[in-house]
Amino acid sequence: MLRVLAAVALALAGLGLVTGCSAPVRARAAPSYGLPSLPPRPSFDPKAPEASKGSYDLNDSLLSGKEVYTVQQSATSGGGALGSALAKVTPGRASSSTGASAARAVALPGTEAAKDDEKIEREAQLAIQVKDVNEGAARVLLLVKAHEGSVTKDQRASGAQSSAELIVRVPSSHFDAFTSELASVGEIRNRSIKSVDSSLEHKDLGILVDNLEAALARYRALLEKATEPLQVLAVERELERVRSDLDRIKGRLAFLRDRVARATIAIALHSSEAQPDVPFARKPQISIGLRGSSLVDVRESGTNGYVGSGLTLRLPSSGGETARGFILDVDVMRACCKARPERSAWGYDILLGFDLYSDALQAGRRHWLNPYLGARVGFAQTQDRGDFAAAGVFGLEIFKTSVLMIDLQARAMAMVGNPDGPHAALQPSLGFDLGF
């Protein structure tokens, strides 16, 4: 009878192990290595509605390099006219005129005063294959920090294929070094690098800023000369509009300068590995378990059976990613099933060891059916005789979360060192662990 029970327990454990090995991890579609999207570059129209509603006009010829900025102003009060003090000024010559309705142009600096240095905006898009997305993202963030950059987007997704998308900005002087070092994160499967010359836009916006500041100064001069309330209101309205456009164009110029100073890099990380149900980062530090166990002790003098319970103390985070951890097992059992041990009906063992998961089956990170193998050594006693015990362990975690685990296990033990001679034992058990 005892031999039948032992054979059934061994068969159940073996069946569970085979089932765990044959369980599909997840269907893996071929990963896509499309390039990540860069943030769009905002368009800018210097003749936006805010400017065109004013009584001054941003002439199209300005953006063609001609130094023209036209200001139109007229106001009447009591039959009198406010004459515009704005005059068309060209390098080396100035003139002025007044009238009920006048169009005046403000002086512009010569195009030769603009800087000749190039303004280059640099962008890159990279798709990188990595083994673990979170680990790859952490390495990217370390590189960003080392190159004095910043992260503007960090988006991650889990599923049949985990992925992450990051948008980072690094100083343009670090661009080449940073993109080269990204090869250390994983295998670069797709890449696009682009440079945009925005020198002309910088120059045009600089001219606009100079013109608007000149117009602002002349309107302020007009305001000082205005004596009638309507004249003051008209000039203040124009001052507000000029200030609004000046702030808008200065903001655009600051935006462009930032894009030149710092390169923008979009990085997509892809993994063909299925996302684990129980991530490595969520392994408990310590796990305590209770289990019911039995022992079939096979000696030359006969076979005896024992049943009892045990306590397990496990350190899941020790030993690396594929390790189930270092383990201490303590079992106390009593003879059963009509067994008649010669000297004592009690048996117990104290064993130390470790278990390892299969890396091919997600290293114990599935919710269901995680097989493992292990080894134990320690002290065991049956029939009032102590032995040195060594055991091979194979088991199956039937269900597992980051906190709770239900476990089926079997040990094949060899015991030596007592006067009765060496003997063997089979010890199946079923238990649960709680992680902390």
Protein Blocks (a to p, Z undefined) as FASTA:
>chain_A
ZZmmmmmmmmmmmmmmmmmmmpcfbdcddddfbdcdddddddddfkbfklmmpmbdcdfk
lmnopacddddddddeehiacddfbdcddehiacddddfbdcdddddddfklpcfbdcdd
dddddddddfblklmmmmmmmmmmmnopacfbdcddedjbdcddddddddfklmmmmmmm
mmmnmccfbdcdddddfklmmmmmmmmmmmmmmmmmmmmmmmmmpmbfklmmmmmmmmmm
mmmmmmmmmmmmmmmmmmmmpccdddddddfbdcdfbdfklpcfbdcdddddddddddfk
bccdddddddddddfkgoijklgbjcddddddddeehiacfkbccdcddddddddddfkl
onopafbhpaddddddddddeehiacddddddddddfbacfkbccdddddddddehianb
paddddddddddddZZ
